Amino acid sequence: HKMLRVSVSLLQPGMITAHNIYNSEGVLLVSADRELDDQYVARLKTLGLRSIYVKNMLYSGLELPEDLLEEDDRRLLVKQVQQVYKTFQENGQIEIEPLKPRINRLVSEIVRNRHMMVHFVDCRTNEDYLYAHVVNVAMMTVLVAATMEFNEERLRDLAMGAVLHDIGEMLIPDEILNKPGKLTPAEWDVIHSHTTKGFEALRKVRDLSILSAHIAYQHHENFDGSGYPRKLANDDIHEYARLSAIPNMFDALISDRPQRRGFLPHEAYELLMTLSGRYVDPYYLDAFLRTVAIYPIGSIVRLDSGEFGIVTKVLPRLQMRPTISLLADPNGHPYPTPFEMDLTKNLTTQITKVLREEEVLFLSRSFKGI
């Protein structure tokens, strides 16, 4: 299912797709096991996809972790969220009833899988970004809260608040939201208004916890009081907002955006560490970072010995020290049989680099002759 995530600009005819990609309406955009030709690559570009997963020989024999949520559950939730947001944009109504069974399913699945870690970066088009983003934020928020022993009722409120937290963006004109250049101060004010607009709409929804609505209101408040709309600090920010703000930032960082490529998970991890106590609550950040695979399974890394390997196993709380299957010597020459190295036992060995896609493609060329 998960192989190498490759920018659409680097795709070559002959590569094989590795998993299904749906848009927010549940339409299959890319099907797994398709051999790419020039026409297919051209079509992917017109769809607005920035990257997809392809199969690659370095990954043969790799046992992949399950996702937190089954593909179908995730697809149906994204579709439902999109419908709720679009309905709100068209007539100002927020109908949460159809979301409830999907949210309940998300919570029960993640509670069941709460010992798992976040490994997966999804692929999405620009126009689907928002719906996929809020679903990811909900999944990660619930996972962290479940590890902190929140009860299921609170988890459902958190999940509902997280999937609805950006609904105020539907009231912001597209030309401001998607403006390529610098925004004027007045345009920034309009962008910042999405928190208040979302809250004002959500607090009128019958059957929606006011605490869920506070995630929309406060997800841009910063721990040090420098955020918006009300410059709240520390405990004045509701715990649901303090908690969900962290997956919100992490997902935004690792996602491909029109103006930049996504950060690798270890880069996003380091960025969040620098924001601890300033933008984010250190207590919830620690809990969040324990659930994130800094080097997700399937990461191709270089060690301080110069050797290359693939991450095969990650343990919670010991994410800096994964188990690695060594693939190639420092010159990139493949080892005839890969061997495992557990970095929790080899304490002097360090990961010095995570290979970007171009480097992985370059390394895999030397494996072609095997």
Secondary structure, DSSP 8 states (H G I E B T S, - for coil): ---EEEEGGG--TT-BB-S-EE-TTS-EEE-TT-B--HHHHHHHHHHTB-EEEE--GGGTT------SS-HHHHHHHHHHHHHHHHHHHHHS----GGGHHHHHHHHHHHHHTTT--B------BTTTHHHHHHHHHHHHHHHHHHHTT--HHHHHHHHHHHHTTTGGGGGS-HHHHT--S---HHHHHHHHHHHHHHHHHHTTSTT--HHHHHHHHHTT--TTS--SSS---GGGS-HHHHHHHHHHHHHHHHS-BTTB----HHHHHHHHHHHBTTTB-HHHHHHHHHHB-SS-TT-EEEETTS-EEEEEE--TT-TTS-EEEEEE-TTS-EEEEEEEEETTT-TT--EEEE--HHHHHHHHHTTTT-
